Amino acid sequence: MLFEHAFTQRAVDPLGQFFGNNPDELVEAAKLFGGKRLDYGDVSVEIPALEGIPIVFILWAAQEFQQ
């Protein structure tokens, strides 16, 4: 909870701003890193970050990220 604001500003907001209007581009970007599409949210991907530790990104429509 202590780092939630910093995490949102440095990780969540930039992804939302970059992919929020074109979420399907997230799938193409994930493929560059060996990722695959998942069935969560409007668009989601899993990217292998470390051996045995994948990272999952889930996006919903752009209005979720507008303030």
N, C-alpha and C positions, 0 to 999 in steps of 0.2 A: 504494500500500500504506500509505503514511503516514496518509492520511485515511480509510481504510476504516472504522475504528471510528466516527468522527464521522459519516460518510455513513450508516452503518447506523442509528445512533441518530436522526439528523435526517430521513432520507428513507425508509429501508426499514421500520423498526419502526412509524412512524406509519401508513403505508399498510397494513401487515399488521394492525395493531390496528383500524383503521377499516373495512377491507374484508374482512378475513380470514374472518369468519363469514358474510358476504354478498357473495361476490365478484362476483355479477351486478350489484350496484349500481355497481361500477366502470365497467361498460359504460354505464350511464345517466349517470353523472357525466362520462364522456368525451364523450358526445354533446353535453353542454352547451358543450363547448369545440371542437366540430367534429371530434371523434375518431371512430374506428371500431373495431369488434371485430376481433381477430386470432385465429389458431388455435394459440397457444403456451400451455403450462401448462394449468391448469384454466380460467382466464380471462385474456385479455390484450387490451390496447387500444393504439392508436397515436393520439397527440394532436399536432397541429401546434403546435410551440412557437415556432419562428422560421421564417421563409421558407426552405423546403428542409431544415429540420432538425426532424424529428419526434422525439418521446419515446415510447418503448415501455415500458409497464408490464406485467409478467407476474406473475400470482398463482397460487399453488398452495393446496391445502386449508389451513385455519386451523392445523392442528397444526404446520405449517412455522414459524409465528411464535411459538408458545408456548415459554416458557423454564422 
